[in-house]
Structures are given as C-alpha cells and as structure tokens.
C-alpha cells in the first residue's frame, strides 16, 4: 500500500447530492462505500467534513451576520455532518466510527484529544473530526491539513465534485485547460492555483504532507489512490510539475 494512514477531506455538499442542501441517502451510501474501501485494505482512516450543505458564509453576508458568528454556525454544521456520517458508517456494521470535536459536547461526541485520536486510528476505528479547530476564520481545508499532521497521517485525499484534479485554468470555462498529473507546492502557490485554502496549502508544504485531488463522483478512486495508482492530481514535497498526457 502507498499509505498506512490517510485523512479524507470531503465537502458538506458531498452529503447533499444534486440538491445541494440537506442529506441525500444515495450520496451518503457512496461516501460510506468510498471510506470503507481503503479501510478494508487495512488502511487507517480519518475524515474531515465541511458544512456547506447546512450553512454557507455567503448567506451570512445577505443576512448581515458577522463573519465570526457565521463561522460558529458553520462549525456546528460540520458537527451535524460528522454525526450523520458516523451514524451511516455504523449502520453498515463493518467497523467502529467515532466523532471527535474541537468544541466540547460530550453527550454526543468525544472532545478532540490528539493522542486519543491516534489510539483510535491504531485500533482501526474511523475517526470523523467535526467543529473545525474550534475557532472562527479557519476553513475546513486548513482543519483537514492540521488534523492530518496532528494525527500523523501520510496524506490528505481531497474529494472534489465534477472535476478530476487540478487544471491550468477552469475546465468548465476554458476548453483548452489541461490537468496536472503532479504539481509542486511552489508552482501552485506562484500561479495562485486555488486548489484549496492557501493557508492550508502552505501548512501542507511546510510539513511535507502529500495532497491528492480527485473526482469523488467516480467510484473506487480512494482505493486506487491508496494502492498507488495515479488518480487526479498529486501535490507533494519534492514533486515536479507535470501535465497529464
């Protein structure tokens, strides 16, 4: 296997499916199958999920809600998504799943304690992180990278919807856009390629953490990446920028 322990970063929209809000049973089933596939290979797995299916920051501006309050609402949305994901995984009965939150709420989830999270992962438990890092002005992209580093993950797998990697320009607007097979952190930052929150990318670069960007709509991608196949775009330390054929 390419990796022993990974963190899987998914958006809140992935739980919603085509409607964009709430929860889709079909989408939840797809997410669970993708998560459980590498778990079946003996790979230890953590998850960070966004909250966009419940609350988005641009709505806050329309309602004159200040950013800090909007982020607090968003963090609680990620907790709700984490609990939903835990319930869906548990319903499949193949392994144990735990939710750990940066905001203490012991009656429904464990508080995030780094060494406890690592112990859960070592025992084969899937750990879903909710509540961001407990502070406003921090994206779930940054949370995903930080939690991956804290729990000694080997890589972060970033699930995108409708795009199979990182492109030279927006492929929906530019038919000539080409996908990167591999991309160095330096080139991504210098070209201002918005793969994810720039602060998250800087953190990944500084700690030498590989990032895989792939199309989550395609079945089996998570398993293929873990088995060493070149799916989507890889950003990593000592990685040379190369366009796909």
One Martini backbone bead per residue (centre of mass of N, CA, C, O) as a GRO file, in nm:
protein
  245
    1UNK     BB    1   0.098   0.035   0.018
    2UNK     BB    2   0.125   0.373   0.011
    3UNK     BB    3  -0.058   0.387   0.277
    4UNK     BB    4  -0.156   0.374   0.625
    5UNK     BB    5  -0.254   0.687   0.668
    6UNK     BB    6  -0.555   0.884   0.626
    7UNK     BB    7  -0.715   1.183   0.502
    8UNK     BB    8  -1.059   1.268   0.443
    9UNK     BB    9  -1.179   1.530   0.232
   10UNK     BB   10  -1.508   1.666   0.260
   11UNK     BB   11  -1.789   1.804   0.163
   12UNK     BB   12  -2.105   1.892   0.237
   13UNK     BB   13  -2.217   1.854  -0.056
   14UNK     BB   14  -2.170   1.541  -0.069
   15UNK     BB   15  -2.424   1.480   0.120
   16UNK     BB   16  -2.652   1.619  -0.071
   17UNK     BB   17  -2.607   1.635  -0.360
   18UNK     BB   18  -2.784   1.786  -0.613
   19UNK     BB   19  -2.948   1.985  -0.413
   20UNK     BB   20  -2.713   2.106  -0.185
   21UNK     BB   21  -2.900   2.017   0.058
   22UNK     BB   22  -2.867   1.831   0.312
   23UNK     BB   23  -2.962   1.484   0.249
   24UNK     BB   24  -2.836   1.192   0.073
   25UNK     BB   25  -2.859   0.859   0.059
   26UNK     BB   26  -2.683   0.810  -0.193
   27UNK     BB   27  -2.438   0.978  -0.100
   28UNK     BB   28  -2.384   0.833   0.167
   29UNK     BB   29  -2.331   0.557   0.042
   30UNK     BB   30  -2.088   0.644  -0.127
   31UNK     BB   31  -1.909   0.745   0.102
   32UNK     BB   32  -1.895   0.481   0.264
   33UNK     BB   33  -1.768   0.307   0.043
   34UNK     BB   34  -1.509   0.483   0.012
   35UNK     BB   35  -1.415   0.454   0.309
   36UNK     BB   36  -1.425   0.130   0.336
   37UNK     BB   37  -1.225   0.037   0.122
   38UNK     BB   38  -0.948   0.106   0.268
   39UNK     BB   39  -1.024  -0.031   0.533
   40UNK     BB   40  -1.014  -0.323   0.395
   41UNK     BB   41  -0.682  -0.281   0.360
   42UNK     BB   42  -0.579  -0.152   0.651
   43UNK     BB   43  -0.646   0.144   0.653
   44UNK     BB   44  -0.619   0.435   0.815
   45UNK     BB   45  -0.906   0.661   0.906
   46UNK     BB   46  -0.980   0.998   0.841
   47UNK     BB   47  -1.225   1.275   0.884
   48UNK     BB   48  -1.326   1.572   0.699
   49UNK     BB   49  -1.615   1.785   0.718
   50UNK     BB   50  -1.823   1.992   0.596
   51UNK     BB   51  -2.113   2.259   0.594
   52UNK     BB   52  -2.260   2.356   0.315
   53UNK     BB   53  -2.546   2.202   0.344
   54UNK     BB   54  -2.630   2.411   0.590
   55UNK     BB   55  -2.394   2.647   0.573
   56UNK     BB   56  -2.310   2.964   0.424
   57UNK     BB   57  -2.128   3.255   0.415
   58UNK     BB   58  -2.291   3.416   0.192
   59UNK     BB   59  -2.552   3.431   0.361
   60UNK     BB   60  -2.451   3.612   0.591
   61UNK     BB   61  -2.433   3.872   0.426
   62UNK     BB   62  -2.740   3.893   0.362
   63UNK     BB   63  -2.796   3.889   0.697
   64UNK     BB   64  -2.577   4.047   0.864
   65UNK     BB   65  -2.352   3.843   0.948
   66UNK     BB   66  -2.086   3.792   1.111
   67UNK     BB   67  -1.815   3.599   1.064
   68UNK     BB   68  -1.790   3.462   1.342
   69UNK     BB   69  -2.081   3.360   1.351
   70UNK     BB   70  -2.080   3.203   1.088
   71UNK     BB   71  -1.855   3.005   1.177
   72UNK     BB   72  -2.007   2.883   1.414
   73UNK     BB   73  -2.232   2.763   1.244
   74UNK     BB   74  -2.049   2.594   1.059
   75UNK     BB   75  -1.925   2.415   1.281
   76UNK     BB   76  -2.196   2.285   1.362
   77UNK     BB   77  -2.246   2.163   1.083
   78UNK     BB   78  -2.003   1.963   1.094
   79UNK     BB   79  -2.111   1.802   1.331
   80UNK     BB   80  -2.367   1.699   1.202
   81UNK     BB   81  -2.219   1.552   0.969
   82UNK     BB   82  -2.046   1.365   1.146
   83UNK     BB   83  -2.285   1.216   1.278
   84UNK     BB   84  -2.413   1.115   1.019
   85UNK     BB   85  -2.164   0.952   0.929
   86UNK     BB   86  -2.147   0.768   1.171
   87UNK     BB   87  -2.428   0.643   1.137
   88UNK     BB   88  -2.380   0.527   0.851
   89UNK     BB   89  -2.138   0.348   0.925
   90UNK     BB   90  -2.267   0.187   1.158
   91UNK     BB   91  -2.504   0.060   0.987
   92UNK     BB   92  -2.290  -0.131   0.830
   93UNK     BB   93  -2.114  -0.299   1.059
   94UNK     BB   94  -1.777  -0.311   0.991
   95UNK     BB   95  -1.711  -0.063   1.188
   96UNK     BB   96  -1.577   0.179   1.381
   97UNK     BB   97  -1.706   0.509   1.484
   98UNK     BB   98  -1.586   0.846   1.549
   99UNK     BB   99  -1.642   1.155   1.717
  100UNK     BB  100  -1.447   1.461   1.702
  101UNK     BB  101  -1.431   1.772   1.886
  102UNK     BB  102  -1.341   2.110   1.943
  103UNK     BB  103  -1.622   2.120   2.068
  104UNK     BB  104  -1.768   2.067   2.354
  105UNK     BB  105  -1.993   1.750   2.346
  106UNK     BB  106  -2.015   1.467   2.523
  107UNK     BB  107  -2.309   1.351   2.455
  108UNK     BB  108  -2.213   1.313   2.119
  109UNK     BB  109  -1.890   1.360   2.166
  110UNK     BB  110  -1.562   1.377   2.146
  111UNK     BB  111  -1.295   1.523   2.236
  112UNK     BB  112  -1.016   1.659   2.112
  113UNK     BB  113  -0.744   1.422   2.134
  114UNK     BB  114  -0.469   1.339   1.990
  115UNK     BB  115  -0.384   1.062   2.123
  116UNK     BB  116  -0.666   0.937   2.106
  117UNK     BB  117  -0.694   0.945   1.802
  118UNK     BB  118  -0.452   0.762   1.744
  119UNK     BB  119  -0.560   0.515   1.895
  120UNK     BB  120  -0.807   0.471   1.724
  121UNK     BB  121  -0.654   0.426   1.458
  122UNK     BB  122  -0.480   0.183   1.555
  123UNK     BB  123  -0.764   0.011   1.601
  124UNK     BB  124  -0.950   0.090   1.330
  125UNK     BB  125  -1.087   0.354   1.372
  126UNK     BB  126  -1.304   0.584   1.261
  127UNK     BB  127  -1.232   0.937   1.233
  128UNK     BB  128  -1.445   1.217   1.293
  129UNK     BB  129  -1.411   1.558   1.231
  130UNK     BB  130  -1.542   1.831   1.422
  131UNK     BB  131  -1.548   2.187   1.450
  132UNK     BB  132  -1.283   2.211   1.353
  133UNK     BB  133  -1.070   2.415   1.575
  134UNK     BB  134  -1.276   2.623   1.735
  135UNK     BB  135  -1.235   2.863   1.520
  136UNK     BB  136  -1.253   3.130   1.352
  137UNK     BB  137  -1.122   3.183   1.028
  138UNK     BB  138  -1.141   2.865   0.953
  139UNK     BB  139  -1.106   2.618   0.745
  140UNK     BB  140  -1.149   2.286   0.646
  141UNK     BB  141  -0.884   2.267   0.501
  142UNK     BB  142  -0.706   2.334   0.742
  143UNK     BB  143  -0.813   2.120   0.930
  144UNK     BB  144  -0.725   1.876   0.762
  145UNK     BB  145  -0.421   1.929   0.775
  146UNK     BB  146  -0.385   1.953   1.078
  147UNK     BB  147  -0.502   1.674   1.159
  148UNK     BB  148  -0.304   1.508   0.991
  149UNK     BB  149  -0.051   1.596   1.141
  150UNK     BB  150  -0.139   1.528   1.434
  151UNK     BB  151  -0.212   1.206   1.334
  152UNK     BB  152   0.004   1.099   1.124
  153UNK     BB  153  -0.051   1.131   0.835
  154UNK     BB  154   0.043   1.062   0.494
  155UNK     BB  155  -0.235   1.191   0.376
  156UNK     BB  156  -0.451   1.389   0.162
  157UNK     BB  157  -0.788   1.350   0.049
  158UNK     BB  158  -0.946   1.546  -0.207
  159UNK     BB  159  -1.279   1.591  -0.262
  160UNK     BB  160  -1.436   1.631  -0.572
  161UNK     BB  161  -1.692   1.783  -0.782
  162UNK     BB  162  -1.666   1.747  -1.133
  163UNK     BB  163  -1.344   1.709  -1.084
  164UNK     BB  164  -1.018   1.536  -1.173
  165UNK     BB  165  -0.852   1.796  -1.061
  166UNK     BB  166  -0.589   2.000  -1.162
  167UNK     BB  167  -0.588   2.303  -1.349
  168UNK     BB  168  -0.478   2.564  -1.547
  169UNK     BB  169  -0.792   2.602  -1.564
  170UNK     BB  170  -1.115   2.634  -1.607
  171UNK     BB  171  -1.280   2.370  -1.762
  172UNK     BB  172  -1.570   2.509  -1.792
  173UNK     BB  173  -1.443   2.777  -1.948
  174UNK     BB  174  -1.179   2.607  -2.064
  175UNK     BB  175  -1.113   2.379  -2.315
  176UNK     BB  176  -0.777   2.401  -2.288
  177UNK     BB  177  -0.756   2.276  -2.031
  178UNK     BB  178  -0.516   2.120  -1.809
  179UNK     BB  179  -0.404   1.853  -1.637
  180UNK     BB  180  -0.247   1.769  -1.351
  181UNK     BB  181  -0.058   1.514  -1.232
  182UNK     BB  182   0.157   1.709  -1.110
  183UNK     BB  183   0.228   1.939  -0.820
  184UNK     BB  184   0.384   2.190  -0.692
  185UNK     BB  185   0.368   2.409  -0.443
  186UNK     BB  186   0.511   2.644  -0.577
  187UNK     BB  187   0.339   2.656  -0.836
  188UNK     BB  188   0.062   2.687  -0.701
  189UNK     BB  189   0.134   2.957  -0.557
  190UNK     BB  190   0.251   3.127  -0.795
  191UNK     BB  191  -0.027   3.074  -0.974
  192UNK     BB  192  -0.280   3.079  -0.797
  193UNK     BB  193  -0.396   2.792  -0.730
  194UNK     BB  194  -0.728   2.691  -0.622
  195UNK     BB  195  -0.740   2.412  -0.454
  196UNK     BB  196  -0.720   2.571  -0.178
  197UNK     BB  197  -0.647   2.693   0.094
  198UNK     BB  198  -0.351   2.856   0.125
  199UNK     BB  199  -0.286   2.795   0.425
  200UNK     BB  200  -0.308   2.488   0.388
  201UNK     BB  201  -0.083   2.456   0.176
  202UNK     BB  202   0.145   2.571   0.349
  203UNK     BB  203   0.126   2.360   0.572
  204UNK     BB  204   0.181   2.115   0.392
  205UNK     BB  205   0.454   2.209   0.286
  206UNK     BB  206   0.604   2.245   0.567
  207UNK     BB  207   0.530   1.912   0.624
  208UNK     BB  208   0.526   1.720   0.371
  209UNK     BB  209   0.220   1.688   0.262
  210UNK     BB  210   0.027   1.505   0.078
  211UNK     BB  211  -0.195   1.578  -0.208
  212UNK     BB  212  -0.515   1.461  -0.324
  213UNK     BB  213  -0.691   1.530  -0.627
  214UNK     BB  214  -1.037   1.429  -0.688
  215UNK     BB  215  -1.309   1.249  -0.816
  216UNK     BB  216  -1.579   1.154  -0.620
  217UNK     BB  217  -1.791   1.039  -0.835
  218UNK     BB  218  -1.586   0.816  -0.864
  219UNK     BB  219  -1.553   0.494  -0.829
  220UNK     BB  220  -1.253   0.390  -0.642
  221UNK     BB  221  -1.034   0.617  -0.594
  222UNK     BB  222  -0.933   0.575  -0.307
  223UNK     BB  223  -0.824   0.290  -0.348
  224UNK     BB  224  -0.631   0.355  -0.585
  225UNK     BB  225  -0.450   0.554  -0.440
  226UNK     BB  226  -0.362   0.358  -0.208
  227UNK     BB  227  -0.238   0.152  -0.438
  228UNK     BB  228  -0.074   0.377  -0.644
  229UNK     BB  229  -0.248   0.532  -0.825
  230UNK     BB  230  -0.286   0.788  -1.081
  231UNK     BB  231  -0.513   1.004  -0.944
  232UNK     BB  232  -0.540   1.293  -1.058
  233UNK     BB  233  -0.372   1.511  -0.825
  234UNK     BB  234  -0.036   1.565  -0.712
  235UNK     BB  235   0.076   1.704  -0.406
  236UNK     BB  236   0.429   1.753  -0.313
  237UNK     BB  237   0.718   1.671  -0.203
  238UNK     BB  238   0.938   1.677  -0.459
  239UNK     BB  239   0.741   1.777  -0.687
  240UNK     BB  240   0.686   1.774  -1.020
  241UNK     BB  241   0.561   1.942  -1.278
  242UNK     BB  242   0.284   1.771  -1.456
  243UNK     BB  243   0.119   1.685  -1.731
  244UNK     BB  244  -0.119   1.528  -1.867
  245UNK     BB  245  -0.175   1.322  -2.153
   0.00000   0.00000   0.00000
